[in-house]
Amino acid sequence: MSELYDVVVIGAGPAGYPAAIRAAQNKLKVACVDEWRNFDGTFAFGGTCLNAGCIPSKALLESSELFHRAKTEFASHGIKVGEPTLDLAAMQRRRAQIVKTMTGGIAALFKANGVTAFQGHGRLLPGNRVQVTGADGAETVLEAKHVVLASGSSPVRLPTVPHDGKHIVDSWNALEFDSVPRRLGVIGAGVIGLELGSVWRRLGSEVTILEAVDQFLPMADQTIAKEALKHFKKQGLDVKLGAKVARAAVQGGAVKVDFTDAAGEHVIEVDKLVVAVGRRPFTAELLAEGTGVKLDARGFIEVDEHCRTGVPNVWAVGDVVRGPMLAHKGKEEGVMVADLIAGLYGEVNYRVIPSVIYTAPEIAWVGQTEEQVKASGRPYKVGSFPFAASGRARAMEAGQGMAKVVAARDDDEILGVHVIGPMAGELIAEAVLAMEYSASTEDLQRTIHAHPTLSEAVHEAALAADKRAIDAMNR
């Protein structure tokens, strides 16, 4: 007879492993099943985020930004280092070591918290059973009182752009280049496309980004988006909007890309082409017949606001369910579900999930954009503050961008905060906390911020909403 667990989690990515750890902290008997395998065939926990997404991309973004700053900025600080040279192999080794450390850390956390880890493909069977198929084909069946599905997502592939893993690649392959492409094409000007384009542009690539939508970063506040596009073009990213790719093919060691825009048909040649048009829920062989778990029209597992699937004691969290495909959203869902299973309180406030793009300057936001508030018909006010007026940003040679606060005119509630500038991903945390407690701009105005800090930009933007900014002109 197979062993009985209180909770079995399928998937050890940023939604699954927190669910498993929190469930174990709640004194439940927990198993976690994960099938991630690296290019060399080794198993690793952490899912896409730690192995081929969030963590490795941020490592390369940091390294490439330092390389770029050494070439363009150090002299203004009075630092003479000569012409920097790139050792891409060393940069890639650093990235790989960071990933190895982080993924190994999850295995250590599982052990410390008493989570039993299984490496192999997990499949939900009827009756809250989970079949685990190992690399050798051996099968084990786990019995569970509760099952949490956290199988994550995978890159969207375009049928007219055949992926070969060498010339036409996805975001994972694009982190593994062993040389800098002279000409790099990127399909998609979303978060992944902009971050990968930024990495390789800083390291010397000529980067062309083809975006099918006419509007740049339509999900972001458009004041911020327009500011971002200006900076990206200045950095040499050739962003073509309204560019719909018809086909791509490898010819003579290069990739020929056909696309159309408002001006007609065009053809470009690049050495590497990255397809970064989004991600889809990964449910391949996840659900056996008869489980009763339903998928919606886009392939997401159907759940309610507490991530219940509708099948008793079967839950689903992270990229495989509705909502933004963000690691921190999945993490909070995993924790919520683990607490609910244990009979504790659990909740995720979907209105205040922050988003970050780790380019330079960074872009971050939470809540509603000005366009969304305006469309709602609710009277509102806006305050903004430029980093050019921030002493700390100036000292960092990072005076680009702004902080922007959108608030209700009737009761002063903060409805959205948007930042483009240095460390925007860190600055947005203050706004998330403020909005979690339904703070007003007056609350931010009366909160003392240390000087000189970047956080003063958010403070001043809140003041500017009432035309009371101290360190910038009120408009």
Residue pairs with C-beta under 8 A, 6 or more apart in sequence:
2 129
2 140
2 141
2 142
2 143
3 142
3 143
4 29
4 143
4 144
4 145
5 29
5 30
5 31
5 116
5 142
5 143
5 144
5 145
6 23
6 28
6 29
6 30
6 144
6 145
6 146
6 341
7 19
7 20
7 23
7 28
7 29
7 30
7 31
7 144
7 145
7 146
7 147
7 148
7 338
7 341
8 30
8 31
8 32
8 33
8 122
8 130
8 142
8 144
8 146
8 147
8 148
9 16
9 17
9 19
9 20
9 23
9 30
9 31
9 32
9 33
9 147
9 148
9 150
9 334
10 16
10 33
10 34
10 122
10 123
10 124
10 130
10 147
10 148
10 149
10 150
10 151
10 286
11 32
11 33
11 34
11 47
11 122
11 149
11 150
11 151
11 152
11 318
11 320
12 20
12 32
12 33
12 34
12 36
12 45
12 46
12 47
12 106
12 117
12 150
13 34
13 36
13 46
13 47
13 48
13 49
13 50
13 150
13 152
13 318
13 319
13 327
13 330
14 46
14 47
14 49
14 50
14 54
14 318
14 327
14 328
14 330
14 331
14 334
15 150
15 152
15 317
15 318
15 319
15 327
15 330
15 331
15 333
15 334
16 32
16 34
16 47
16 148
16 150
16 152
16 317
16 318
16 334
17 32
17 45
17 46
17 47
17 106
17 109
17 110
17 334
18 331
18 334
18 335
18 338
19 148
19 150
19 317
19 333
19 334
19 335
19 337
19 338
20 30
20 31
20 32
20 110
20 113
20 115
20 148
20 334
20 338
21 109
21 110
21 113
21 115
21 338
22 334
22 335
22 338
22 339
23 30
23 148
23 338
23 341
23 342
24 30
24 113
24 114
24 115
25 113
25 338
26 338
26 339
26 341
26 342
26 344
27 342
28 338
28 341
28 342
30 114
30 115
30 116
31 115
31 116
31 117
31 118
31 130
31 142
31 144
32 110
32 115
32 116
32 117
32 118
33 117
33 118
33 119
33 120
33 121
33 122
33 130
33 132
33 142
34 43
34 45
34 47
34 117
34 118
34 119
34 122
35 43
35 119
35 120
35 121
35 122
36 43
36 44
36 45
36 46
36 47
36 48
36 51
37 43
37 44
37 135
38 44
38 51
39 176
43 119
43 135
44 50
44 51
44 99
44 103
45 103
45 106
45 107
45 110
45 117
46 55
46 99
46 102
46 103
46 106
47 53
47 152
48 152
48 153
48 154
48 172
49 55
49 327
50 99
50 102
50 103
50 106
51 99
51 103
52 171
52 172
52 175
53 171
53 172
53 327
54 327
55 98
55 99
55 102
56 95
56 96
56 98
56 99
56 175
57 171
57 175
57 192
57 195
57 196
57 199
57 358
58 358
59 94
59 95
59 98
59 99
60 91
60 95
60 175
60 199
61 195
61 198
61 199
61 358
61 359
61 360
63 91
63 94
63 95
64 91
64 198
64 199
64 200
64 202
64 203
65 202
65 360
67 84
67 86
67 202
67 203
68 202
68 360
70 81
70 84
71 83
71 84
73 397
74 80
74 81
76 397
77 397
86 180
86 203
86 204
88 177
88 178
88 179
88 180
88 203
89 178
92 176
92 178
95 175
107 117
109 115
110 116
110 117
118 132
118 140
118 142
119 134
119 135
120 132
120 133
120 134
120 135
120 140
121 132
121 133
121 285
122 130
122 131
122 132
122 151
122 286
123 130
123 131
123 132
123 133
123 285
123 286
123 287
123 288
124 130
124 147
124 149
124 286
124 287
124 288
124 291
124 293
124 314
125 131
125 141
125 288
125 291
126 288
126 290
126 291
126 292
128 143
128 144
128 145
128 146
128 147
128 313
128 314
129 141
129 142
129 143
129 144
130 141
130 142
130 144
130 147
131 139
131 140
131 141
131 142
131 288
132 139
132 140
132 141
132 142
133 139
134 140
144 313
145 313
146 313
146 314
146 315
146 341
147 313
147 314
147 315
148 315
148 316
148 317
148 334
148 337
148 338
149 286
149 293
149 301
149 309
149 314
149 315
149 316
149 317
149 320
150 316
150 317
150 318
150 320
150 330
150 334
151 281
151 282
151 283
151 286
151 320
152 281
152 282
152 318
152 319
152 320
153 279
153 280
153 281
153 282
153 319
153 320
153 325
154 279
154 280
154 282
155 170
155 171
155 172
155 275
155 276
155 278
155 279
155 280
156 275
156 277
156 278
156 279
156 280
157 163
157 170
157 275
158 187
158 245
158 275
158 277
160 245
160 246
160 247
160 248
161 168
161 187
161 245
161 247
161 248
161 273
161 275
162 168
162 248
162 249
163 169
163 170
163 275
164 250
165 173
166 173
167 250
167 253
167 254
167 255
167 271
167 272
167 273
168 248
168 250
168 255
168 272
168 273
168 275
169 272
169 273
169 274
169 275
170 274
170 275
170 276
171 192
171 196
171 274
171 276
173 274
174 196
174 200
174 272
174 274
174 276
175 196
177 200
177 272
180 200
180 203
180 204
180 205
181 200
181 205
181 270
181 271
181 272
182 204
182 205
182 206
182 271
183 205
183 206
183 208
183 254
183 269
183 270
183 271
183 272
184 197
184 200
184 201
184 205
184 206
184 207
184 208
184 270
184 271
184 272
184 273
184 274
185 207
185 208
185 209
185 210
185 255
185 257
185 268
185 270
185 272
185 273
185 274
186 193
186 196
186 197
186 207
186 208
186 209
186 210
186 273
186 274
186 276
187 193
187 210
187 245
187 273
187 274
187 275
187 276
187 277
188 209
188 210
188 211
188 275
188 276
188 277
188 278
189 209
189 210
189 211
189 213
189 216
189 217
189 239
189 241
190 217
190 276
190 277
190 278
191 355
191 357
192 276
193 209
193 211
193 274
193 276
194 209
194 232
194 237
194 357
194 359
195 357
195 358
195 359
196 274
196 276
197 207
197 209
197 237
197 274
198 232
198 235
198 237
198 359
198 360
200 207
201 207
201 235
201 236
201 237
206 236
206 238
207 236
207 237
207 238
208 238
208 240
208 268
208 270
209 237
209 238
209 239
209 240
210 240
210 243
210 245
210 257
210 259
211 239
211 240
211 241
211 242
211 243
212 242
212 243
212 244
212 245
213 241
213 242
214 241
214 242
215 222
215 225
215 241
216 225
216 226
216 228
216 229
216 239
216 241
217 224
217 225
217 228
217 229
217 363
218 225
219 355
220 228
220 355
220 363
220 365
220 369
220 418
221 365
221 369
221 370
221 371
221 404
221 406
221 416
221 418
222 369
222 370
222 371
223 370
223 384
223 402
223 404
223 418
224 363
224 365
224 402
224 404
224 418
224 419
224 420
227 401
227 402
227 420
228 357
228 359
228 361
228 363
228 420
229 239
231 361
231 400
231 401
231 420
232 239
232 359
233 239
235 360
240 259
240 261
241 261
242 261
242 262
243 259
243 260
243 261
243 266
244 259
244 260
244 261
245 257
245 258
245 259
246 258
246 259
246 260
247 257
247 258
248 255
248 256
248 257
248 258
248 273
249 255
249 256
250 256
253 271
254 269
254 270
254 271
255 269
255 270
255 271
255 272
255 273
256 267
256 268
256 269
257 267
257 268
257 269
257 270
257 273
258 265
258 266
258 267
259 265
259 266
259 267
259 268
260 266
279 319
279 325
280 298
280 299
281 295
281 298
281 299
281 300
281 301
281 319
281 320
281 321
282 319
282 320
283 295
283 299
283 301
283 320
287 293
291 311
291 314
292 310
292 311
292 314
293 301
293 302
293 309
293 310
293 311
293 314
293 316
294 301
294 302
294 309
294 310
295 301
295 302
296 302
296 322
300 320
300 321
300 322
301 309
301 316
301 320
301 321
302 309
302 310
303 309
303 310
303 315
303 316
303 321
303 322
304 310
305 350
306 336
306 337
306 340
306 346
306 347
307 315
307 316
307 317
307 321
307 333
307 336
307 337
308 314
308 315
309 315
309 316
315 337
315 341
317 330
317 333
317 334
317 336
317 337
318 329
318 330
318 333
318 334
319 325
319 330
321 333
323 329
323 350
323 353
324 353
324 355
326 353
326 355
328 353
328 354
329 348
329 350
329 353
332 348
333 348
335 346
336 346
336 347
336 348
337 346
338 346
339 345
339 346
340 346
349 436
351 367
351 435
352 366
352 367
352 432
352 435
352 436
353 366
354 364
354 365
354 366
354 428
354 429
354 431
354 432
355 364
355 365
355 366
356 362
356 363
356 364
356 424
356 425
356 428
357 363
357 364
358 425
361 398
361 400
361 401
361 420
361 421
361 422
361 424
362 419
362 420
362 421
362 422
362 423
362 424
362 425
363 419
363 420
363 424
364 418
364 419
364 420
364 424
364 425
364 427
364 428
365 416
365 417
365 418
365 419
365 428
366 416
366 417
366 428
366 431
366 432
366 435
367 406
367 414
367 415
367 416
367 417
367 431
367 435
368 376
368 406
368 415
368 416
369 406
369 416
369 418
370 380
370 382
370 404
370 406
370 416
372 416
373 380
373 406
373 415
373 416
374 380
378 408
378 409
378 410
378 415
379 408
379 409
379 410
380 406
380 407
380 408
380 409
380 415
381 406
381 407
381 408
381 409
381 441
381 465
381 466
382 404
382 405
382 406
382 407
382 465
383 404
383 405
383 407
383 441
383 460
383 461
383 462
383 463
383 464
383 465
383 466
383 469
384 402
384 403
384 404
384 405
384 461
384 464
385 402
385 403
385 457
385 458
385 460
385 461
385 464
385 469
385 471
385 472
386 399
386 401
386 402
386 472
387 393
387 398
387 399
387 400
387 401
387 402
387 403
387 421
387 422
387 454
387 457
388 394
388 399
388 400
389 460
389 471
389 472
390 399
390 452
390 454
390 456
390 457
390 471
391 451
391 452
392 452
392 453
392 454
392 456
393 399
393 421
393 422
393 454
393 457
395 452
396 422
398 421
398 422
400 420
400 421
401 419
401 420
401 421
401 422
401 424
402 419
402 420
402 421
402 457
402 461
403 417
403 418
403 419
403 421
403 427
403 457
403 458
403 460
403 461
404 417
404 418
404 419
404 461
405 414
405 416
405 417
405 431
405 441
405 444
405 458
405 461
405 462
405 464
405 465
406 414
406 415
406 416
406 417
406 418
407 413
407 414
407 415
407 440
407 441
407 462
407 465
408 415
411 440
412 440
412 441
412 442
413 438
413 439
413 440
414 431
414 434
414 435
414 439
414 440
414 441
414 444
414 462
417 428
417 431
417 434
417 435
417 458
417 461
419 427
419 428
419 431
419 457
419 458
421 427
421 454
421 457
422 454
423 454
426 454
427 454
427 455
427 457
427 458
430 455
430 458
431 458
434 443
434 444
441 462
441 463
441 465
441 466
442 466
444 458
444 459
444 462
445 459
445 462
445 463
445 466
445 468
447 459
449 455
449 456
449 458
449 459
450 456
456 471
460 469
460 470
460 471
460 472
461 469
463 469
463 470
464 472
464 474
464 475
467 474
467 475
468 474
